[in-house]
Amino acid sequence: MADQYDIIGDIHGYAVELEKLLRQMGYRKVEGVYQHPTRKVLFLGDFIDRGPEQAGVLDIVMPMVKTGAAKAIMGNHEYNALCFHTLHSQTHKGYLRSRNQKHTKQHEAFLQEFMGKGQEKKLQEVLDFFRGLPLYLDLPELRAIHATWDAPSLKVIAPYLDQNNCLTEAGLHASSERGTPAYQAVEMLLKGYEYEFPNGHFFQDKDGNQRNKARLKWWYNRAEELGNLTLPANIVQPPLAEKQVQKHELVGYPETEKPLFIGHYWMQGAIEPQAKNLACLDYSIAKFGKLVCYRWSGEKELKLSHYTSIAAAPKQEQEKRYKQRKVQKYRL
């Protein structure tokens, strides 16, 4: 009998909600590791940044993966963390991801827990775990990738992956060089297909950054108005919202393919499949949304009844958890 997977979306440092979700689904600690008698977890990446319990999440996830109670793939935040903490192999004078104000702010919650005095060994263990995360899983009956299943990008990045589909050290360096084919491939696979707005249009993202490109619902297999495709929704207004995006401008994911599970996109509203065979499981836990899981049991067509979730704690409780963290001033 094939494995049955409980597939969990972006966690972003919310360990309390993760534990509640696991227990709600019947997972219990055995010798310190959450396990289920008949099922396994499949994590879709983005374990870190933003939330109040960075180390707490990894203390749950890492042993589960190590013991085989779970599988996990890389999210863009794990990729960014590796680049942030990896020196250029040739110059050794700079990091693969620049430590500018924007990048440091995005990574601040992680830095506060892992860059203090005495944390060097723990930080190295975590980075080694990130290096061992595959970019994607293509199992006999399902697929998982953090953002976009794009065959051309998978072909480009293939020479930079090991036998487990993890980025090699050369692959990490090559994909961090802006403008290279490897860079473009990782951008697509881990950060999503972006559509550039015409005529100088822009919007402000959730972090207040001005952007002239938007993530799209790339899985559509038909032409659609731009206003119905953008993520998050309603970021463009008429007449731009009425612009037709043609089928060939989208990646697409045929309904004849095996089920695909993704994260990354900060979905809002009703929790439901995005297609018969595709589900995004990121429902904005870090913005007072929900931590969402799809309980897959071999079905080819996804079912609404197989979802379960835990709502983020109220703002006041979260603020208390932030204050209780063991943080130190980080050293860069």
C-alpha positions in Angstrom: 0.0 0.0 0.0 1.3 3.4 -0.9 2.2 5.9 1.8 -0.6 8.3 2.9 0.5 11.9 3.4 -0.6 14.8 5.5 0.7 17.7 3.4 1.3 20.9 5.3 1.8 24.3 3.9 4.0 27.2 4.9 4.6 27.3 8.7 6.9 30.4 9.1 7.9 30.0 12.7 4.5 29.1 14.2 5.4 26.0 16.3 2.3 26.2 18.6 -0.1 26.0 15.6 2.0 23.2 14.1 1.8 21.1 17.2 -1.9 21.7 17.5 -2.4 20.6 13.9 -0.3 17.5 14.3 -2.2 16.5 17.5 -5.5 17.2 15.8 -4.6 14.7 13.1 -3.6 12.0 15.6 0.2 12.5 15.7 1.9 11.8 19.1 5.4 12.1 20.3 7.3 8.8 20.4 10.8 9.2 21.8 10.5 12.9 21.3 9.4 12.7 17.6 5.9 13.3 16.3 4.6 10.2 14.6 1.4 8.7 13.3 0.7 4.9 13.2 -0.3 4.8 9.5 0.5 8.2 7.9 3.4 10.5 7.2 3.7 14.3 6.9 4.9 16.1 3.7 6.1 19.6 4.5 6.1 22.1 1.6 8.9 24.4 2.9 9.0 27.9 4.4 9.6 26.7 7.9 11.3 30.0 9.0 11.1 33.8 9.1 8.2 36.0 10.4 6.8 33.9 13.3 7.5 33.7 17.0 9.1 30.2 17.2 11.7 29.7 14.6 13.7 27.1 16.6 10.5 25.5 17.9 9.3 24.7 14.4 12.6 23.2 13.3 12.8 21.2 16.6 9.6 19.5 15.4 10.3 19.2 11.7 14.0 18.1 11.6 13.6 15.0 13.8 10.5 14.0 11.9 12.4 14.1 8.6 15.4 12.4 10.0 13.4 9.5 11.4 11.3 9.1 8.3 8.1 10.3 9.9 8.0 13.1 7.4 9.3 14.3 4.0 10.1 17.9 3.3 11.0 20.1 0.3 12.8 23.5 0.1 10.9 26.7 0.3 12.2 30.1 -0.9 12.9 31.1 2.7 15.2 28.1 3.2 16.9 28.9 -0.1 17.3 32.6 0.8 18.7 31.6 4.2 21.3 29.4 2.7 22.4 32.2 0.3 22.4 34.7 3.2 24.8 32.5 5.2 27.0 31.2 2.4 30.1 33.1 1.3 31.0 33.3 -2.4 33.3 30.4 -3.0 35.8 32.4 -5.0 36.0 35.8 -3.3 35.0 34.9 0.2 34.3 38.6 0.7 30.6 38.6 0.3 27.5 36.4 0.7 25.4 34.8 -2.0 22.5 36.9 -0.8 23.5 40.4 0.1 23.0 41.4 3.7 21.3 44.7 2.9 18.6 46.3 5.0 15.7 44.6 3.0 17.2 41.1 3.2 18.2 41.4 6.8 14.7 42.6 7.8 13.1 39.7 6.0 15.3 37.3 7.9 15.3 39.0 11.3 13.1 36.6 13.2 15.5 33.7 12.3 18.6 35.8 13.1 17.3 36.7 16.5 17.1 33.0 17.5 20.1 31.6 15.7 22.8 34.2 15.4 23.4 34.9 19.1 26.4 33.8 21.2 26.7 30.1 21.6 24.3 29.3 18.7 27.0 28.5 16.1 26.5 24.7 16.3 22.7 24.9 16.1 22.9 27.3 13.2 25.2 24.9 11.3 22.8 22.0 11.9 19.9 24.0 10.6 21.7 25.1 7.5 22.9 21.5 6.8 19.2 20.5 7.1 18.2 23.1 4.6 21.0 21.9 2.2 19.4 18.4 2.3 16.0 19.6 1.2 15.0 18.6 -2.3 13.7 21.3 -4.7 10.7 19.0 -5.5 9.3 15.6 -5.0 7.9 13.6 -8.0 6.5 10.5 -6.3 4.6 7.7 -8.1 1.2 9.2 -7.3 1.7 12.8 -6.4 4.1 15.8 -6.8 5.2 18.6 -4.5 7.0 21.8 -5.2 7.0 25.1 -3.3 5.8 27.5 -6.0 5.7 26.4 -9.6 5.8 23.1 -11.5 7.5 24.2 -14.7 9.0 21.5 -16.9 11.5 23.8 -18.7 12.8 25.2 -15.4 13.2 21.7 -14.0 15.2 20.7 -17.0 17.5 23.8 -16.6 18.2 23.2 -13.0 18.6 19.4 -13.3 22.5 19.5 -13.8 22.8 21.4 -10.5 20.9 18.8 -8.5 22.2 15.6 -6.8 20.5 12.3 -6.9 17.9 13.4 -4.3 17.0 16.6 -6.2 18.9 18.8 -3.7 20.9 21.7 -4.9 24.6 21.0 -5.1 27.1 23.6 -3.7 27.8 24.6 -7.3 24.0 24.8 -8.0 23.5 27.1 -5.0 26.2 29.4 -6.3 25.1 29.3 -9.9 21.4 30.0 -9.0 22.4 33.0 -6.9 23.9 34.8 -9.8 21.2 37.1 -11.1 20.3 36.7 -14.8 21.8 33.2 -15.2 19.6 30.3 -16.4 20.0 28.6 -13.0 18.9 31.8 -11.3 15.8 32.1 -13.5 14.9 28.5 -12.9 15.0 28.7 -9.1 13.1 32.0 -9.2 10.3 30.2 -11.1 10.3 27.0 -9.1 10.6 28.5 -5.6 9.3 32.0 -6.0 6.7 31.7 -8.7 5.8 32.9 -12.1 5.6 36.7 -12.3 3.8 38.8 -14.9 5.3 42.2 -15.6 2.7 45.0 -15.7 2.7 47.3 -18.8 2.9 51.1 -18.8 4.6 51.6 -15.4 1.8 50.1 -13.3 2.8 48.9 -9.8 1.5 47.8 -6.5 2.8 47.5 -2.9 3.4 44.0 -1.5 2.7 42.8 2.1 6.1 44.2 3.2 5.5 47.6 1.7 7.9 47.0 -1.3 6.9 48.6 -4.6 6.5 46.0 -7.4 5.8 46.1 -11.1 5.3 42.4 -11.4 2.7 40.1 -9.8 2.5 36.4 -9.1 -0.1 34.7 -11.2 -2.3 31.7 -10.8 0.1 30.0 -13.2 -1.8 26.7 -13.1 -4.7 28.0 -15.3 -5.1 26.1 -18.6 -7.1 28.9 -20.3 -7.0 32.6 -21.1 -8.2 34.8 -18.3 -8.5 38.5 -17.3 -5.4 39.7 -15.4 -7.6 40.8 -12.4 -8.7 37.2 -11.9 -5.2 35.8 -12.0 -3.1 38.0 -9.7 -1.9 36.9 -6.3 -2.8 38.4 -4.0 -6.3 39.2 -5.4 -7.5 42.6 -6.3 -4.1 44.3 -6.7 -4.9 45.6 -10.1 -7.9 47.8 -11.1 -9.6 48.4 -14.4 -8.6 48.9 -17.1 -5.5 46.9 -16.4 -7.6 44.2 -14.6 -9.5 43.6 -17.8 -6.4 42.8 -19.9 -6.6 39.3 -21.3 -3.7 37.0 -20.4 -3.5 34.3 -23.1 -3.2 30.6 -22.3 0.3 30.5 -23.8 1.4 33.2 -21.4 0.7 30.8 -18.4 2.6 27.8 -17.3 -0.5 25.6 -16.9 -1.0 22.3 -15.2 -3.1 19.8 -17.2 -5.9 18.0 -15.3 -4.5 14.7 -16.6 -1.3 15.0 -14.5 -0.9 13.5 -11.1 -2.0 15.6 -8.0 0.3 18.5 -7.3 0.7 20.3 -3.9 2.3 23.8 -3.6 2.7 26.5 -0.9 4.0 30.0 -1.2 1.0 32.0 -2.4 -0.7 33.5 0.8 -4.2 32.3 -0.2 -7.2 33.9 1.4 -10.8 33.0 1.6 -12.3 29.5 1.4 -9.9 26.6 1.8 -10.4 24.5 -1.4 -8.4 22.9 -4.3 -7.3 25.3 -7.0 -8.0 22.6 -9.6 -9.1 18.9 -9.6 -5.5 17.9 -9.2 -3.8 20.9 -7.6 -3.9 22.4 -4.1 -2.1 25.4 -2.7 -1.8 24.9 1.1 -0.4 28.3 2.1 -3.2 30.2 3.8 -1.3 33.1 5.4 -0.5 31.8 8.9 1.9 34.7 9.4 -0.9 37.2 8.6 -3.5 35.8 11.1 -4.6 33.2 8.6 -4.5 29.4 9.0 -2.0 26.6 9.0 -3.5 24.2 6.4 -3.1 20.5 5.7 -4.5 18.2 3.0 -4.8 14.6 4.1 -4.0 12.7 0.9 -4.9 9.0 0.8 -4.2 8.1 -2.8 -7.0 9.9 -4.6 -6.4 11.4 -8.1 -9.1 14.0 -7.7 -8.7 16.2 -4.6 -11.6 16.3 -2.1 -12.8 19.2 0.0 -13.4 16.9 2.9 -9.7 16.0 3.1 -8.6 19.5 4.4 -8.0 20.3 8.0 -6.5 23.5 9.5 -5.6 25.4 12.7 -6.3 29.2 12.9 -3.5 31.5 13.9 -3.6 32.7 17.5 -5.2 36.1 18.2 -2.8 39.1 18.0 -2.6 39.5 21.8 -1.5 35.9 22.3 1.0 36.1 19.5 2.6 39.3 20.9 3.0 37.5 24.2 4.8 34.6 22.5 7.1 37.0 20.7 8.1 38.5 24.1 8.8 35.1 25.6 11.3 34.1 22.9 14.9 33.5 23.8 16.6 36.0 21.5 19.9 37.6 21.5 21.2 40.5 19.4 22.4 39.0 16.2 25.9 39.5 14.8 26.4 39.8 11.1 
